[in-house]
Amino acid sequence: IYWRLLSTDPAAAKEVVLAEKPLISEETDLIEPTLLDELICHISSLASVYHKPPTAFVEG
């Protein structure tokens, strides 16, 4: 896809590459340390995406 964009419209490719990037902010200061430790243990699960402990996704 990138090669096609570069070969067909270099100006559009330049706009994509040089587009304004969003500011990246660090939100770890806003999360409780105990929850942050638990989320780090489950980094490959949805818990870390939704910033909720794994127990929040289990019924019961």
C-alpha positions as CSV (number, residue, x, y, z in Angstrom):
1,I,0.0,0.0,0.0
2,Y,2.8,2.4,0.9
3,W,4.7,1.7,-2.3
4,R,1.5,2.3,-4.4
5,L,1.0,5.6,-2.6
6,L,4.6,6.6,-3.2
7,S,4.6,5.6,-6.8
8,T,1.3,7.1,-7.8
9,D,1.1,10.3,-5.8
10,P,4.3,11.5,-4.0
11,A,2.6,14.7,-2.9
12,A,-0.1,12.7,-1.0
13,A,2.6,10.5,0.5
14,K,4.4,13.6,1.7
15,E,1.2,14.9,3.3
16,V,0.7,11.6,5.1
17,V,4.2,11.4,6.4
18,L,4.5,15.0,7.4
19,A,1.0,15.3,8.8
20,E,0.6,16.9,12.3
21,K,1.0,14.2,14.9
22,P,-1.2,14.1,18.0
23,L,0.4,14.8,21.4
24,I,1.3,11.7,23.3
25,S,0.5,12.0,27.0
26,E,1.5,9.8,29.8
27,E,-1.6,8.8,31.8
28,T,0.1,6.4,34.3
29,D,0.1,9.2,36.9
30,L,-3.7,9.1,36.9
31,I,-4.0,5.4,37.7
32,E,-3.8,4.1,41.2
33,P,-0.4,2.3,41.8
34,T,-2.0,-1.0,42.8
35,L,-4.2,-1.0,39.7
36,L,-1.3,-0.1,37.5
37,D,0.8,-3.0,38.9
38,E,-2.2,-5.4,38.2
39,L,-2.6,-4.0,34.6
40,I,1.1,-4.5,33.9
41,C,0.8,-8.1,35.0
42,H,-2.0,-8.5,32.4
43,I,-0.5,-6.3,29.7
44,S,-1.5,-8.7,26.9
45,S,-5.2,-8.8,27.8
46,L,-8.1,-6.4,27.5
47,A,-7.7,-5.4,31.1
48,S,-4.7,-3.2,30.1
49,V,-6.6,-1.7,27.2
50,Y,-9.7,-0.7,29.2
51,H,-7.7,0.1,32.4
52,K,-9.9,-2.3,34.4
53,P,-8.8,-5.3,36.5
54,P,-9.4,-8.7,34.8
55,T,-12.1,-9.5,37.5
56,A,-14.2,-6.7,36.0
57,F,-14.8,-8.8,32.9
58,V,-15.9,-12.0,34.7
59,E,-19.6,-12.5,35.6
60,G,-20.5,-13.3,39.1
